[in-house]
Amino acid sequence: MAKTSSPSFVLSLELKKNPLLFSVAFDELEICRVIYNTVLGKYLKLEKQMKREKRYKKLIRQLKAVSKKLEKNEQNKAL
């Protein structure tokens, strides 16, 4: 199914050159980048750890089995 497109608009404003403003903005963006990378790294580490657990693997197998069973029984509306 194709994604419908909606009208998009871009507003461009010229900023007055203020070195202090650019310095502050750059510092804040750098802090945000570091926070993002830290959180992403932590998330990926936890995700990898979760996928190694036996309980997770068991649940994934059960999900696949149920999905397969539902595909076979398309006529049974109770499922």
C-alpha positions in Angstrom: 0.0 0.0 0.0 1.5 3.3 -1.1 1.9 6.1 1.4 -0.3 9.1 0.6 1.6 12.3 0.3 0.4 15.5 1.9 1.4 19.1 1.1 4.6 20.1 2.7 5.9 23.6 3.3 9.4 24.9 4.2 10.0 28.2 5.8 13.5 29.7 5.4 14.6 32.6 7.5 17.9 34.4 7.3 19.6 34.7 10.7 21.6 37.7 11.7 25.2 36.7 12.2 25.7 36.6 15.9 28.7 34.6 17.0 27.5 34.1 20.5 24.1 32.8 19.3 25.8 30.3 16.9 28.2 29.3 19.7 25.4 28.5 22.1 23.4 26.7 19.4 26.4 24.6 18.4 27.1 23.7 22.0 23.5 22.6 22.6 23.4 20.5 19.5 26.6 18.8 20.5 25.2 18.0 23.9 22.1 16.6 22.2 24.2 14.5 19.9 26.1 13.0 22.8 22.9 12.2 24.7 21.4 10.6 21.7 24.4 8.4 21.0 24.6 7.4 24.7 21.0 6.4 24.9 21.1 4.6 21.5 24.2 2.7 22.6 22.5 1.7 25.9 19.4 0.6 24.1 21.3 -1.5 21.5 23.2 -3.2 24.3 20.1 -4.0 26.2 18.3 -5.3 23.1 21.2 -7.6 22.3 21.2 -8.9 25.8 17.4 -9.5 25.7 17.7 -11.4 22.5 20.2 -13.8 24.0 17.8 -14.8 26.8 16.0 -18.2 26.7 12.7 -16.7 27.7 12.7 -14.3 24.7 13.6 -17.0 22.3 10.8 -19.2 23.6 8.2 -16.4 23.3 9.3 -15.7 19.7 8.9 -19.4 18.8 5.4 -19.4 20.4 4.5 -16.2 18.4 5.6 -17.8 15.2 3.7 -21.0 15.9 0.5 -19.0 16.7 0.9 -17.0 13.5 1.4 -20.1 11.4 -1.7 -21.7 13.0 -3.8 -18.6 12.2 -2.6 -18.6 8.6 -3.7 -22.2 8.2 -7.1 -21.5 9.7 -8.3 -18.5 7.7 -11.8 -19.9 7.5 -12.2 -20.1 11.3 -13.4 -16.7 12.3 -13.2 -17.5 16.0 -9.4 -17.3 15.7 
